[in-house]
Amino acid sequence: MDLLEKVDINNLPKHVAVIMDGNGRWAKKKGGLRIFGHQNAITAVRETVEAAAELGIQYLTLYAFSTENWSRPQYEVNALMQLLVSTIRKETATLTKNNIRLQAIGDIASLPDACRRELFEAMEITASNTRMTLNLALSYSGRWEITQAVKQIAQLVEAQKLKATDITETIISNFLATANMPDPELLIRTSGEQRISNFLLWQLAYTELYITDLLWPDFRKKNLYEALVSYQSRERRFGKISEQLTK
């Protein structure tokens, strides 16, 4: 039995999030510059998106560029932005063909004009697609997102449109960038690092973590299947005990 046959399509997470880590280390192992790793990561993105859509996963969020990444060497940031523009331009037709909707979360206003134009155009073109939502986290961090939500809620309280005593977890969730999608049930991180790197801090409260030593450019469909099989073998208790789940 191959890995795909082991995946229970009746027990899929609705939302999978991925920290795509290890591009620079992959490039160094190959004797190339860091951007060489980023360029070769596109195949991993394409295969992961295709596999998720084929299985029936509803939401796939990829951590593409964090707010902290702006502090990297300027030449690398420039190259990443150029790569983002060209990749979105090339892949939009494929997304439409496969009925995949593109969305983005993060401080999109901080992206270069060319990036924003390509991103908004692709989002508009794919807006009516329904098979799966591909969500790119760009210039994103969990702390930034929560700070923005707190500011918006505080403005409502200040304007006397909301009472402080009425603030609930649901209200906070409704002001997050992911308000229109469920929290991820599975987080995949490549490169073996044991942290979540300021990613979806609120949403990952009960997310199952799957960490692989594989560097992101080497990630393929079979590796997504491995993560899903691992996820499906776990008991998700949400603070309860096993006996409560069987009642």
C-alpha positions, -999 to +999 in steps of 0.1 A: +000+000+000+015+034-010+012+065+011-017+080-008-038+048-001-031+052+036-047+087+037-083+086+049-101+111+028-130+111+053-107+124+080-089+152+063-081+185+081-101+213+066-072+237+069-034+229+066-008+255+073+029+252+062+061+269+074+082+264+043+117+265+058+151+254+047+155+271+013+188+288+022+203+256+037+193+236+007+210+261-016+242+261+006+243+223+004+241+226-034+268+252-035+245+280-046+233+313-033+202+315-011+180+327-039+188+294-057+170+277-029+140+300-031+138+294-069+138+257-064+111+259-037+085+267-063+082+230-073+075+221-037+048+248-036+032+236-068+032+199-057+018+207-023-010+228-037-019+202-063-019+174-038-040+193-012-065+202-039-067+167-053-074+153-018-101+178-010-084+200+016-104+232+017-077+257+029-040+257+025-020+285+041+017+289+032+041+311+052+058+328+023+074+359+038+074+371+074+076+407+088+110+396+102+122+386+067+124+423+058+156+425+079+174+400+056+201+414+032+185+438+007+196+418-023+178+387-010+147+407-002+147+422-037+152+388-053+124+373-033+100+401-043+109+396-080+104+359-076+070+364-060+059+386-089+070+362-116+056+332-098+022+347-092+021+358-129+030+323-141+008+303-118-025+323-120-037+304-150-030+271-133-049+281-102-079+291-124-076+258-143-077+239-111-105+260-096-083+273-067-089+306-051-059+328-041-060+349-009-034+367+011-029+377+047-004+401+062+007+437+059+001+437+021+005+475+020+042+470+028+049+450-004+064+467-034+039+481-059+046+454-085+039+426-060+007+442-049-005+446-084+002+410-094-013+397-062-045+417-064-049+408-100-045+371-093-069+373-064-095+390-085-091+365-114-095+335-090-121+350-067-150+328-078-130+295-077-144+271-051-123+239-050-097+251-025-084+284-010-047+290-013-038+315+014-004+332+012+010+348+044+031+377+031+048+403+052+029+385+080+035+378+117+012+365+143+020+394+167+014+419+139-020+403+132-031+403+168-019+439+173-040+450+143-071+431+157-066+447+191-064+482+176-096+477+156-115+464+187-102+493+208-115+517+182-149+502+184-148+505+222-136+540+220-165+548+196-189+532+221-199+506+195-187+478+216-184+473+254-151+459+268-171+434+287-186+420+255-152+411+240-150+373+236-126+349+218-151+348+189-150+386+185-112+386+186-112+358+160-135+378+138-110+406+136-081+383+126-069+380+090-082+344+089-117+354+100-132+338+069-116+304+074-113+277+101-082+274+123-056+250+109-059+215+123-024+206+110+008+226+108+037+213+088+072+227+093+101+216+072+139+218+080+135+203+115+133+235+134+112+231+166+093+264+167+063+282+150+082+314+142+055+340+149+030+322+126-007+321+133-002+325+170-039+327+179-051+301+154-026+274+163-039+269+199-050+233+192-033+226+159-014+193+155+023+199+146+042+178+121+079+186+119+102+170+093+139+174+088+133+176+050+143+210+036+114+227+018+127+225-018+127+187-015+091+185-002+068+166-026+033+152-026+044+120-008+056+142+021+022+158+024+007+124+025+031+114+053+021+144+073-016+136+068-012+100+078+006+111+110-022+136+117-049+110+112-032+086+137-035+112+166-063+116+191-074+152+192-088+158+227-090+196+231-084+194+268-107+164+274-097+128+282-100+099+258-130+084+276-150+116+270-144+114+232-160+079+230-192+088+247 
